[in-house]
Amino acid sequence: MNKIKNFLVQIFFVFFVFGNLYAQENFLTLSQALNAAIENNELIKASEKSKEFSKYELKSAKGKHLPNIFIEGSVNRINDDITIDLNNARSAIIGASTASALYSGATPEAVNALKNRLNSSLPGFDIKVQDKLFYKLSAGMIFPLYTGGKISANSKAKKAEFEIAEAEYEKTLNSTITSVIESYFRAKLAQEAKEIRYDYLQNIKKHSINAQKLFKVGMISKANKLRADVALSEAERQYLKSERDFKLSLVVLSDIIGINVENTNLITDFNKIEKLKSVEYYSKTACTDNITLKNMQQKKYMIKQKQKAVKSGFLPTVAAFGKYEIYKENLTILEPEWAAGINAKMNIFNGGSDYNEYKAYKAKNEIIDLYIENINKTIDTAVKKYHHDAETALEQYESLKSSQALTEENLKLYRQSFKEGLATSIEVIDAELALEKVKLEQSQALFDYNSAYAKLVDICGKSRELMEKLQRG
């Protein structure tokens, strides 16, 4: 019974220890790294905000096609009331009446009496038109009927700006995906290098122990034994260096994805992320989907629309308008309750401003054409370079697979021969180094392939598709 109890305690202890170790170890896949980078990257967030800004500017430009309806009110004070003085007409009326009475034979006393009576009975001929404090409240509408194409051109230019912002977002996203893939696999390369050098260190330790035993029984010379000790010291140094390199690569990866992964195990397999297609396929794809090229083409279209908007300045603008006075208490005798009509305007001379601006946009379009031509050349060169780099790395990896089998068999023979005293310590160590070199070169070849392939996909504007495939995988 005690034996069963002890056995159960031991089993519980083993599960407890390994459970804690498992809980303490962090794992990171390439897909998780990509998701973290997209969520935390400040440049991607800034690009999203730029896209949002352009979207609202586009909506604002489209709103110019619609009528502008407004209510306008004001409180006004002037220096004095506005009046119309007609007392000269009053004096003329009184003068004409007295002259008529005098002409009809009335006595001067009767004429004066008439004049006094008229002066007292007729009010003053001054009319107050506007109080010095008055209020205004009116509703109005302006509707552009013809602007020479200015509103339409500006709307199209804003649409192009929105598409440019979208392209910039895609460009930033693609660049981030490429950086994450490259940094993740660079860290994975450092991790594998550390593991390979750890295995090499353990093998050299075993060799050193065997060398010590064989030296004690006199089967090998002291030189062979010392060579094994030197190799062990060098293996320890290389392993410690690989540990530092791995930690540094995790710091770089942490900075790119925006979370701390310094104590993390990278578990995505170090294999080819996708099969390489022909260089013609990538050249054709890049010519149609490259983000920078798309961006420049949209900029060209935007400049063309702005040029049209400037050209509209040479043409007349026609707009319908209407106005209705809501508050009528302070209206003067000269102001209507409502008004409507059509207004036309055409610039005759403005110092050549519109003409020179039109010429400036034309020159800018020619500049963009030159940039597009240069970008096409750069894209073609980049596609060929990255495809060549990926192809070369793939060939090297396939070649090293057969080399690994040979070096493993060679090492096995030298180990056995050393135990029998038929091989030297140097031969065993050289065989160990050869195997370590092949493994490291295999990992390097895979890294070179994945890095070149990610850049190739970036040039083709397909990084988002690659990320989605990796996430599904």
Secondary structure, 3 states (H helix, E strand, C coil): CHHHHHHHHHHHHHHHHHHHHHHHCEEECHHHHHHHHHHHCHHHHHHHHHHHHHHHHHHHHHHHHCCEEEEEEEEEECCCCEEEECHHHHHHHHHHHHHHHHHCCCCHHHHHHHHHHHHHHCCCCEEEEECCEEEEEEEEEEEEEECCCHHHHHHHHHHHHHHHHHHHHHHHHHHHHHHHHHHHHHHHHHHHHHHHHHHHHHHHHHHHHHHHHHHHCCCCCHHHHHHHHHHHHHHHHHHHHHHHHHHHHHHHHHHHHCCCCCCEEECCCCCCCCCCCCHHHHHHHHHHHCHHHHHHHHHHHHHHHHHHHHHHHHCCEEEEEEEEECCCCCCCCCCCCEEEEEEEECCCCCCCHHHHHHHHHHHHHHHHHHHHHHHHHHHHHHHHHHHHHHHHHHHHHHHHHHHHHHHHHHHHHHHHHHHCCCCCHHHHHHHHHHHHHHHHHHHHHHHHHHHHHHHHHHHCCCHHHHHHHHHHC
